[in-house]
Amino acid sequence: MAAVSGVLPQVPEPRAAVFRTFSKPRPAHARRQAAATKRKCQASSEAPPAKRRSKASFLPAKKTATKETRRTLKGKAQKTFSPKKSSAGASDGNQERKLGIKTSSLFKNNPEVPELPRPVVKQVQEKVFTSDAFQALDLHPHLISTINTVLKMSSMTSVQKQSIPVLLEGRDALVRSQTGSGKTLAYCIPVVQSLQAMQSKIQRGDGPYALILVPTRELALQSFDTVQKLLKPFTWIVPGVLMGGEKRKSEKARLRKGINILISTPGRLVDHIKSTKNIHFHQIRWLILDEADRILDLGFEKDLTVILNAVNAECQERQNVLLSATLTEGVARLADISLHDPVSISVLDESHDLSSPESEAFLEASPPQATDELDGFAIPAGLEQHVVVVPSKLRLVCLAAFILQKCKFERDQKVIVFFSSCELVEFHYTLFLQTLLSDSGALAPEHLPSTSTPLKFLRLHSALEQEERTAVFQDFMHSRTGILFCTDIAARGLDLPQVTWIVQYNAPSSPAEYIHRIGRTARIGCHGSSLLVLAPSEAEYVNSLASHKINVSEMKMEDILSVLTKDDCFKGRRGGGQKSRTAGPQEIRERATVLQTVFEDYVHSSEETVSRAKKALQSFIRAYATYPRELKHIFHIRLLHLGHMAKSFGLRDAPKNLCASAMKKKKANLKRPDLQRKKTQSKQRLAEILRSEYASGMETGSAKVRKQNTRSGPSQPRGTARNPGPASAEGTD
Ligand SMILES: Nc1ncnc2c1ncn2[C@@H]1O[C@H](COP(=O)(O)OP(=O)(O)OP(=O)(O)O)[C@@H](O)[C@H]1O
């Protein structure tokens, strides 16, 4: 509590405690000892170190942390905000004052950046392509020529080579292969092949023969597009898509006319099952669950049960296929529900010869099972994963510097940045538009970066109107460059070409989500990179990833920030202006401070912008509180330093009472007898909020972010309606 409100005990957590591996249970006495240590240090490893200083002189700490923390949080928190007024603040360092920079101490009293653990793990690898052409399969010649000429594909991927024959035999299957390995065609090709070959030719009015469920609307559109292309020569088979956010009336009309291959998000389908007389399943031959583990997440079995019951009531005989890059226990549970004598298809590492007889034996012999997560998920070979540890105060400038480095000083970079809630996406999107792009914004025109490559910011999250959501998706899809800020609605299945970097600004809530997020790059044998941003107190997360055979290499924050020396718009008033080769840590610090000042000036330019920043910070804290239990020892709000976090939202002071009301409520609840009921209700409420992607999209009263111009002003409404949740949860937003 104290830590959350910003006043922290100053004892840094011993490094041994920070880097313990959580995968091995510790003996009781060790646990007791660790608990005692933890109580002592309770606040945080994010808390400024009392006496230690980082070996690197990059983050000097001249005053003791205690003094700094109390002064900053008590003294400054009392101040009332006055718009436009410079609040250089009592805590500004001498250096900054000399430079005339209106910002508080960015480089003081930060926690020591710990040395990252370097666990050595062998990542699971899969071979993407085979040398076999589609001609090797027993497919209709027109289908083969469509694959070759319309989709412009010649050889099969490993997962296609393994799955298509099995599915054409009529077997149920559980298919797991790495992200971007071609799973969509692995099921679409057999579906189209089997439906076009039916003896009595399919009539539109027959209704659905194949039902494909996917977790998000964008993925529904993408799969629909693939199916549509494959159906080119078979015009009598009609595909259709149902998804939240579209007009139900027109969907009803299309259902009435007839859809033979129906692609839908679960919530919308349930809505139609309950309210539309025109939906029938008596012809169903295929039931496909793409991203099956996601569909099972967050207790959405309910929707699935409604769908399965509706389908089972009209037809028993069908093929069921579940697919995902991350096969978890949940999927296996689902497999138990819906698969009949299924084949488990898993693309093995490169040492496994796909053409060998043993490989075939593997296919036949393996019953579906939950892959023990400790076996690890396969990661594309061309994907380089990085992690950077950044003290909370420096997060914002570090993100901005990284974006500038990639998108301003390098060519053809397409970057996706993942945040944990809609509010966080909106806040950062607006902030970067207004400061890094705007000519009326905080950077004076002569100080605007001399962009050779103009920066293009886009954002995608569930609180946007569907129309805008689709437009953004299409825009980013067809852009050669750009920066997409998004929640996890973009984490699953989306095939956005030529994405070069994935940034996880907020850590994901599970290794599976980590895999899916980074899987938006390095698809189908291409190269790509990812960067995970962690706070010093979160460094142990690297061990957690390693326990799932995920290897990350460290990138230094200093190297990211050094890009600021390449552009004179970040020069301090003293006018150092040294170029990158000669620029030292001091120059970099000054420039980072200038950039932070730009952000703070914008945020403090009106009460409205301050209020938005506070709301975003609140949203961050709420999302942070929802990490699963097994990650709580790494991601716990107690470990956060609110004053430092506030800085990463451009706030000069830690907002008062940000968490207090929430905490008070919690305490009061503890005394109440109906606590259990309340808890369940709020869990249900959270689940409702998080499941909105599955919802029909017909809800009333859920405010949406209005359509706006890309270079919108600060006064435009921002999406705060759907609420924030953990990163993974918003994925289903
Ligand atoms: N045989 C092939 N040859 C060339 N490209 C292919 C082939 N099969 C699929 N692709 C392309 O590879 C990309 C990734 O395919 P797809 O989206 O189906 O991957 P996925 O395995 O479903 O990924 P995710 O797990 O992220 O959902 C798409 O652009 C698709 O068009």
The ligand as an ORCA input file, in Angstrom:
! r2SCAN-3c Opt
* xyz 0 1
  N       2.597    -22.784    -48.632
  C       2.793    -21.496    -48.480
  N       3.706    -20.847    -49.216
  C       3.934    -19.520    -49.055
  N       3.272    -18.765    -48.160
  C       2.348    -19.364    -47.389
  C       2.057    -20.749    -47.499
  N       1.096    -21.048    -46.615
  C       0.781    -19.908    -45.971
  N       1.530    -18.893    -46.420
  C       1.504    -17.491    -45.953
  O       2.091    -17.476    -44.666
  C       1.533    -16.465    -43.870
  C       1.163    -17.018    -42.501
  O       0.118    -17.938    -42.622
  P      -1.002    -18.092    -41.507
  O      -1.554    -16.768    -41.152
  O      -1.929    -19.136    -41.943
  O      -0.092    -18.599    -40.291
  P      -0.567    -19.234    -38.920
  O       0.233    -20.463    -38.718
  O      -2.042    -19.377    -38.890
  O      -0.070    -18.120    -37.909
  P      -0.648    -17.749    -36.440
  O      -0.263    -18.872    -35.540
  O       0.043    -16.491    -36.105
  O      -2.119    -17.613    -36.569
  C       0.354    -15.925    -44.655
  O       0.748    -14.725    -45.278
  C       0.100    -16.971    -45.709
  O      -0.441    -16.419    -46.876
*
